Amino acid sequence: MDLVVLVAFSSWLAPALASSADDDKDYDSAFQYDYESLRIGGLVFAVVLFLLGIALIVTRKCTCSKTDKSR
């Protein structure tokens, strides 16, 4: 599981490190969203949550009682 997190985190950092090499940006101009990093971060977050959900289902740590008593 740690390897998956490491790979996901490193794939998320790769575009950020590549974009930091661009020194020709004007930081005094109006604010611009970095949609590529936002999209990649969201996808990594979704994949991590998906894998945690699958791991939770597989390990059966979530015990839902199916024998509820009717009152």
C-alpha positions, 0 to 999 in steps of 0.5 A: 500500500505504501508503494501505491501512495509513493507512486501516486505522490510522485506522479502528482509532483512531476508536473509541479516540478516541471512547471517550476522550471518556467522562470518566465512567469510574471508573478505580479500579474493577475491570479491565474488558476493552474488547472492542470495541477488541480486536475491531477491533484483531484485525480490522485485524491480520488484514486487514493480514496477509491483504493482505501474503500476497496481495501476497507471492503476487502479487509472487512473491517467495517462490521455492519450488523444485519440482525437489527431487532425491530421494536 
